[in-house]
Amino acid sequence: MPNSPTSNTDNDTESLSLAQGFKKYFNVQVASTKALRHEAFKIRHNVYCEELNWENLHKDKIETDEFDDYSYHIVLQHLSTQTYAGSVRVIIPPPGMLDKVTPFELNCLGSIKPELLNMDDYPRGSFGEVSRIAVPTLFRRRPNEAAHPYLVDGTANKDELSAEERRQFPNIAIGLYLSAVAMVDICQHRAMFVMVEPRLSRHLARVGLPFEQVGEVIDYHGKRALFRLSAANFSSLLKSEMKQLYQHIILSLREQMTLLPYGDPLDK
């Protein structure tokens, strides 16, 4: 019996590579406008204020802080629903403005292992900190929610999502990390830093992002430590499918970015 059209479609989507599936269902966007940054801030409020309770709730349902004025923001658009499935920012302290720092410089300098990291080796503008990576609850399926439909803006999606599309959702987080790496790569940084749990760094190492622990584990929204990814390892050790996805992401970001002198991005 010949395959039905539905079967053919399912077979085609199941054969998609990681990069092909990501490209089919998501669009990486530099949040270069107030409207797109607002989408990032809404996602952050959903995750960091409403879900994790790390920050206070706000009536306007957006979460911002003092670092946003000198950060690059990225949002990930879910194409079939035209909603936003994740966000991440890279905080880049402006050269010549020593009062503008990253969160780890403000809160965690005492935990740095001096034999592994000397911040004098990193002039302002040569590094960034990955921060506020967030995937809203609507794009994360918990085991006990398997029987429930995906929701978009609080209502069931009118078009049932395919099994392949749902299988792409766990790739959102790694896509955001690769987007942050691609951004610092484009900016020609010496390194990028992130405060994460050691177990997450091991997961990233398995896909080819060998973050090196350069700080002691401290209590910072949980047990976290400072990790560094050097420029030589931005993409050189990525596994084959991850490298294809990285190439897709960095090409997309390069088409959208123009490196400009520092100003006040929120006034644009």
C-alpha positions in Angstrom: 0.0 0.0 0.0 1.4 3.4 -0.9 2.2 5.8 2.0 -0.3 8.4 2.8 0.7 12.1 2.4 0.8 12.3 6.2 3.2 9.4 6.4 5.5 10.9 3.7 5.6 14.2 5.6 6.4 12.5 8.9 9.2 10.5 7.2 10.6 13.6 5.6 10.7 15.6 8.8 12.2 12.7 10.8 15.1 12.7 8.4 15.9 16.3 9.0 19.3 17.1 10.5 19.6 19.2 13.6 20.4 22.3 11.6 17.7 21.6 9.0 15.0 21.1 11.7 16.1 24.2 13.6 16.1 26.3 10.5 12.7 25.0 9.5 11.0 25.8 12.8 12.9 28.7 14.3 14.4 32.1 13.3 17.3 33.6 15.3 16.9 37.4 15.5 19.1 40.1 16.9 16.9 42.2 19.1 18.0 45.4 17.6 14.6 47.2 18.1 12.6 48.2 21.2 9.9 45.8 20.1 12.2 42.8 19.9 13.9 43.7 23.2 10.5 43.9 24.7 9.9 40.3 23.6 13.1 39.2 25.4 12.2 41.1 28.5 8.7 39.4 28.5 10.3 36.0 28.3 12.7 36.9 31.1 9.8 37.9 33.3 8.0 34.7 32.6 11.0 32.6 33.6 12.9 34.6 36.2 10.0 36.4 38.0 7.0 34.2 37.5 8.5 30.7 37.5 11.8 30.9 39.4 11.0 33.8 41.7 14.5 35.1 41.4 13.3 38.7 40.7 10.3 40.7 41.8 7.1 40.6 39.7 6.3 43.6 37.6 2.9 44.9 36.5 4.1 45.4 33.0 5.4 41.8 32.9 8.8 42.7 31.7 12.1 42.1 33.5 15.1 44.4 32.9 18.2 45.5 34.9 21.1 47.8 34.7 23.1 45.6 32.4 20.7 45.7 29.5 21.9 49.1 28.3 25.2 47.6 27.2 24.0 44.1 26.2 23.3 42.5 22.8 20.0 40.6 23.0 18.9 37.6 20.9 15.4 36.2 20.6 14.4 32.9 19.0 11.1 33.1 17.0 8.9 30.0 16.6 7.9 30.3 13.0 4.6 28.5 12.8 3.1 30.5 15.7 5.1 33.7 15.2 5.8 33.8 19.0 9.1 33.9 20.8 10.5 30.7 22.2 13.6 31.9 23.9 16.0 34.7 24.6 19.6 35.3 25.7 21.9 38.3 26.1 25.6 38.9 25.9 26.7 41.7 28.3 29.8 43.6 26.9 31.3 46.2 29.2 32.1 49.3 27.1 35.8 50.2 26.8 36.7 53.2 28.9 33.7 52.9 31.2 35.0 51.1 34.2 31.8 51.5 36.1 30.0 49.3 33.6 30.6 45.7 34.6 29.3 42.3 34.1 27.2 40.5 36.7 30.1 38.1 37.6 32.4 41.1 38.1 29.9 42.7 40.4 28.9 39.7 42.4 31.5 36.9 42.0 35.0 38.3 41.7 35.9 36.8 45.1 35.3 33.3 43.8 37.7 33.5 40.9 40.7 31.2 41.0 43.7 33.6 40.4 45.9 30.8 39.0 43.3 30.3 36.2 42.0 33.7 35.5 43.5 37.2 35.6 41.0 39.8 34.5 43.9 42.1 33.5 44.3 39.8 30.5 40.9 40.9 29.3 40.6 44.6 28.3 37.1 46.0 28.3 35.4 45.2 25.0 37.3 41.9 24.5 35.0 39.7 26.5 31.3 39.3 27.3 29.2 37.4 29.8 26.3 35.2 28.7 23.3 36.0 30.9 19.5 35.6 31.2 19.2 32.7 28.9 15.5 31.8 29.1 13.0 29.5 27.5 9.3 30.2 28.4 7.3 27.5 30.1 5.1 27.1 27.0 8.1 25.8 25.0 9.2 23.3 27.7 7.3 20.0 28.0 7.4 18.3 31.4 6.8 14.5 31.6 3.4 14.9 33.3 2.2 17.3 30.6 2.5 14.8 27.7 -1.3 14.6 27.2 -1.8 18.4 27.1 -1.7 20.5 24.0 1.0 23.1 23.6 -0.2 26.5 24.5 0.6 29.8 22.8 -0.2 33.0 24.7 -2.5 31.0 27.0 -4.6 29.4 24.3 -4.3 26.1 22.4 -2.6 26.4 19.0 -5.2 26.2 16.3 -2.9 24.1 14.1 -1.8 20.9 15.8 2.0 20.8 15.9 3.7 17.8 14.3 5.7 15.3 16.4 8.8 16.4 14.6 8.2 20.0 15.5 7.6 19.1 19.2 10.9 17.1 19.1 12.7 20.4 18.1 11.7 22.1 21.4 14.6 20.6 23.5 17.0 22.1 21.0 15.9 25.6 21.8 18.4 26.0 24.8 21.4 24.7 22.9 20.4 27.0 20.0 20.5 29.9 22.4 23.9 29.0 23.7 25.3 28.6 20.2 23.7 32.0 19.3 25.6 33.6 22.2 28.8 32.0 21.2 28.3 33.1 17.6 27.7 36.7 18.8 31.0 36.9 20.7 32.7 35.2 17.7 31.4 37.9 15.4 32.6 40.5 18.0 36.1 38.9 17.9 36.2 38.5 21.6 39.0 36.7 23.4 36.6 34.7 25.6 33.1 34.5 26.9 32.1 33.9 30.5 29.0 32.4 32.1 27.9 31.5 35.7 26.3 28.0 35.5 26.0 24.8 37.5 28.9 22.5 36.9 26.6 19.8 35.5 25.4 22.1 32.8 29.0 22.8 31.8 29.5 19.0 31.4 26.5 18.9 29.1 27.9 21.7 27.0 31.3 20.0 26.8 29.6 16.9 25.4 28.4 18.9 22.4 31.8 20.5 21.9 31.7 23.7 24.0 34.5 23.0 26.6 33.8 25.7 29.1 36.6 25.8 31.7 35.8 26.3 35.3 37.7 29.3 36.6 35.9 30.0 39.8 34.9 28.3 43.0 31.4 27.0 43.3 29.3 29.5 45.2 25.7 30.0 46.1 24.5 32.3 43.3 20.9 31.4 42.5 21.9 27.8 43.3 25.4 26.2 43.3 27.2 27.9 40.4 30.7 28.7 39.3 32.3 31.0 36.7 33.2 29.3 33.5 35.2 30.6 30.5 35.1 29.6 26.9 38.2 30.8 25.0 38.1 32.0 21.5 40.1 29.0 20.2 37.2 26.8 21.3 34.2 28.8 20.1 33.4 26.3 17.3 36.6 24.2 16.7 35.4 21.3 18.8 31.7 21.2 18.0 30.3 17.9 17.0 29.4 17.6 13.3 25.6 18.3 13.6 26.3 21.1 16.1 28.8 22.7 13.8 26.3 22.7 11.0 23.8 24.4 13.3 26.4 26.9 14.5 27.3 27.8 10.9 23.6 28.4 10.2 23.2 30.6 13.3 26.4 32.7 12.8 25.6 33.4 9.1 22.1 34.5 10.2 23.5 36.8 12.9 26.1 38.3 10.6 23.4 39.3 8.1 21.7 41.2 10.9 24.5 42.8 12.8 26.5 45.9 12.3 29.3 46.6 14.8 28.8 50.2 15.9 30.4 52.4 18.6 28.8 52.1 22.0 25.8 54.3 22.7 22.4 53.9 24.3 20.8 51.1 22.4 17.5 51.5 24.2 17.0 55.0 22.6 16.9 53.5 19.1 
